[in-house]
């Protein structure tokens, strides 16, 4: 009989609260799935989260910071990420997003993660969402 691996919710301190019943990240064994993160900064007590700014750059950098916070809390690093999915609201943002993304990961050790980019509708004011899958150990 095989040993059952427990599933653990990963929620960094001061992380924006999800708008529904889901975890910012879930770890089972050596697999960590980071839920889709957006460019919300930490919300003040009693206030709803809001985008950190109207532009793609500030939202992308905050979104990556939110993904990294879940990775860190779950014991992972960017080097452990196998897959990143990017959701953009505007096809015209693709080239600018790639520049921001390439700059952000310029010092990454080892090969970059696989990546898929799709175009979606997001709540008003949001331009980008990113999720990630990491394998540890």
Buried (B, 14 or more C-beta within 10 A) or exposed (E): EEEEEEEEEBBBEEBBEBEEEEBBBBBEEEBBBBBBBBBBBBBEEEEEBEBBBEEBBBBBBBBBBBBBBBBEBBBBEBEBBEBBBBBBBEEEBEEBBEEBBEEBBEEEEEEEBEBEBEEEEBEEEBBBBBBBBBEBE
